[in-house]
Amino acid sequence: MTATRLLQWLADLNGPKGLPHFTFLCSCETASPDAEAGLGGLGQRLVRELGMPGAIAMSEPVTVKTALALTSRFYPQLRQSGQVDLVLCEATAGLAERDDITVPALFSRLGDRPLFSDNLDRDLTSAEIEEGLKSLQTLLQERSPVVIPEFQAQKAILERSLGAEAVVLNSQARQERYQALGEINTLCDRSRGGVVVALRGISRTRGSESGDRPNGGPSISQFIPNGTNSGSEYLCALNPFR
């Protein structure tokens, strides 16, 4: 299959939540436009033609040994920071003795932004809250049903203002939303043994425009009064912005 054909198929599969935000292509010459018959140029075309935020591809032939060594270093470090360019540099630096370690090439629309972050630097939209509540209720019912009554109480508070974004809410309604989100985050934290493992693998969020925050900070953790940082990553993980 050629790179052009594969791109056509991927474009047809582009669902409501889009394609993955990142692709790591270990196949030889996937960054070389001259190798069209062997998926050549696929890396940059995923970014340029399909709008994928980032892709790593191989500009020349690469050994399986180098590819495995690189990915084993790359992914754990990417999980820590989300900074694709920095992580690639760090991962390749540790393999400098390999002749083909200069083969990987990064194509990116990210600029200086991370691929994902556990800290959300904007208000959750009503649609994101609604989807998050739905997903979280299912997980709590399966793994921590004892907290369902408390969850339902906070869910009812949030549902009163769904349909309106935080920026248009009056100060009392906005504070009620922040408080309810904080209480739900705390429930997630209390349910750590049964829920967190499932939530952490669902997704990660990407930052957007910043806005006014309680206590002056940019993180979802500061939606919680007194700066409590209980379970802030869990609603981030439920965010549908994948």
Secondary structure, DSSP 8 states (H G I E B T S, - for coil): --HHHHHHHHHHH--TT-S-SEEE--STTTT-GGGGGGTTTHHHHHHHTT--SEEEEESS---HHHHHHHHHHHHHHHHHH--HHHHHHHHHHTTTTSTTTT-EEEEES-TTS-S-BSS--S---HHHHHHHHHHHHHHHHHH-GGGHHHHHHHHHHHHTTTTS-GGGS-HHHHHHHHHHHHHHHHHHHHTIIIIIHHHHTT--B--------GGG-SSGGGGSGGG--SSHHHHHHH-S--
